[in-house]
Amino acid sequence: MDPLFYKIVHLAGLMTLFTGLAVLLIQGKDGPLRKQALIFHGIGLFLLLLGGFGLLAKLKLSYTAGWVFLKLGIWLFFGASVVLAKKGILKGITGWALCIALGVVAAWAGLVKPF
């Protein structure tokens, strides 16, 4: 498949993940849309992983590069963010700002490939 397909899948995953996170962080742990937000969160994580590794394979990039591990670490944080939000560790504007900052770092690492 074309690398553009994997980029679109990766970006769709990013948008889906952040939509789910926004709903979770805004409405809190007992909101009426919790189940839908968790579904969006999970689908977003899956699409990010699928698009990211699809791009690595298609562009013949190394799976052991440092920037790949950085992005995987950020992906793991986003995976754990649901639990952190439920326990009240990640909440409100502070949690949202942290998620945006980590998203920017992941984008930077993917574009620049610094190490």
Long-range contacts (C-beta under 8 A, 24 or more apart in sequence): 1-54, 1-58, 2-58, 3-55, 3-58, 3-59, 5-54, 6-50, 6-51, 6-52, 6-54, 6-55, 6-58, 7-51, 7-55, 8-51, 9-47, 9-50, 9-51, 9-54, 10-47, 10-48, 10-50, 10-51, 10-52, 10-54, 10-55, 11-51, 12-47, 12-51, 13-43, 13-44, 13-45, 13-46, 13-47, 13-48, 13-49, 13-50, 13-51, 14-44, 14-48, 14-103, 15-44, 16-40, 16-43, 16-44, 16-47, 17-41, 17-44, 17-45, 17-47, 17-48, 17-78, 18-44, 18-99, 18-103, 19-44, 20-44, 21-78, 21-81, 21-85, 21-96, 21-99, 22-96, 24-81, 24-82, 24-85, 25-85, 25-90, 25-91, 25-92, 25-95, 25-96, 25-99, 28-91, 29-85, 29-86, 29-88, 38-82, 41-81, 41-82, 45-75, 45-78, 45-79, 48-75, 49-75, 52-110, 65-113, 65-115, 66-114, 66-115, 67-109, 67-110, 67-112, 67-113, 67-114, 67-115, 70-105, 70-106, 70-109, 71-106, 71-109, 71-110, 74-102, 74-103, 74-105, 74-106, 75-106, 77-102, 78-102
